[in-house]
């Protein structure tokens, strides 16, 4: 197989992300990628996930600056990097950037940038973002120094904070490992931190320019913007510790141990989202028998998107052939009095013969983000919305929450006493769209579901639709068009949805949220750019099953059955779940990395009588059965491969 063909099977595009350059300074190691730093480690332990200099447009899209004059010097004790970069905005506005990075054996790393413009430049944000990891740091003590020189002994939040946990920051110090602390000092502007787990990012983000200040704003000609970030590691250990290399390089060939948990929980229903524009194509596939037999169909209706009551006729036809539950999610326009708008909606549904089992109602305006310091947009009180919906749809299960992301639900917590269920979505490309960042968002999902349970207790909980591509943009006027199938934040389509990456992400997503006791999990549509089956003009042959189809089918077959969560010795590389279907047991295990991994399944008992089915780059189909996996319990998994083992 050619490199291009392999890349397409893995990522849905032949464009391969360039490998980062590893740089070392004593016990410190970093990866240089696109002019920014990531995976900053000391003795192999992650200190900071990334330090990036970012420029955002008025819709919070991220510029992809063109780098030039890159020079890297390493002398055995440290390194120095220097480069220039250029951002070109609307109306030929230009921003010039000059960056310098230095690190030495004393454990100090410094990243300095000067940005300037001769044309004037509009931006929502121009400056540094620092990402601290969440696993192992959530809930731990930190010291925060403020711009006025005062210090605060506090802790990183465990449950997800809706607003900024720290403001007016100049520095933050945390303990990386016993005897080793790291100070992150930020100069040149006022910084604050937001809990990026709100958006399913696996990080706490410290960023420049408080959100309470107006945006977009303008950088004026001849007024340079200067900022710097300095990391200082203090190692007070008295016992000499052998110097270690970066963990990713050491761990690449190590075996990942999978151990099943003790208690069994019930697998949630699996849903598919159907919008009016995809209703006819979805109906045709369901009639043909091509569609996976999911438990729930979620119908989306949004008058602001041009959806008409005639859509209910198509919904009724689809629901008539569906044996499971049907749910309607409504982006309520709130343009008329509630006692008129909701009965009119109910009347249109009745005339079409569409009677869903449940309805989720959310004001359309609540899909848009209300950042800290901003005024909430006009909206009817949610208790009034829910009361009017209950009156218009008597006897129908009524749900609430957000049609956008956990962020909006965390910031505007709906009154749930009279609701049958809570619902929201997530999206992994709000802030970054590179392969590693997207897969790392899986780490944040347990924090999201645990935060939901802390707010809403045992209320029925429906999650999704959650896809790699973004359905709508709460943070700007539009999603970003992605006609070239790039890896693009806030994009309306994503090439990895067509590939093994998308299937691995979906299964990893499901495994990470299963212990939340979900009523339903929705990971895709049936057709369209979020669909399981490709359409005309798409990279996968028209009418072909995307790899994600097989994941949804396996999960839907397991719905209602018991499962046992499995622990992984390296959950950032492989995840697994054990499903118990009566007297039969199956294990689903997924490699969520771009490298071949080996998993040790010996804790599950003898595998000599088990059968193995693999979805990987060699077939892209799971029907290739391999009998009797290794009796020793070791199973190699190619990049983004999924294995199903039937006992």
Secondary structure by P-SEA (a helix, b strand, c coil): ccaaaaaaaaccccccccbbbbbbcccbbbbbccccccccccccccccccccccccccccccccccccbbbbbbccccbbbbbccccccccbbbbbbbbbbbbccccbbbbbbbbbbccccccccbbbbbbbbccccccbbbbbbcccccccccccccccccccccccccbbbbbccccbbbbbbbccccccccccccccccccccccccccccccccccccbbbbbbbbbbbbbccccccccccccccccccbbbbbbbbcbbbbbcbbbbbbcccaaaaaaaaaaacccccccbbbbbbbcccccccaaaaaaaaaaaaccbbbbbbbccccccccccaaaaaaaaaaaacccccbbbbbcccccccccccccccccccaaaaaaaaaaacccccccccccccaaaaaacccccccccccccccccccccccaaaaaacccaaaaaaaaaaaaccccbbbbccccccccccccccccccccccccccccccccccccaaaaaaaaaaaaacccccccccccccccccccccccccccccccccccaaaaaaaaaaaccbbbbbbbbcccccccbbbbbcccbbbbbbbbccccbbbbbcccccccccbbbbbbccccccccccccccccccbbbbccbbbbbbcc
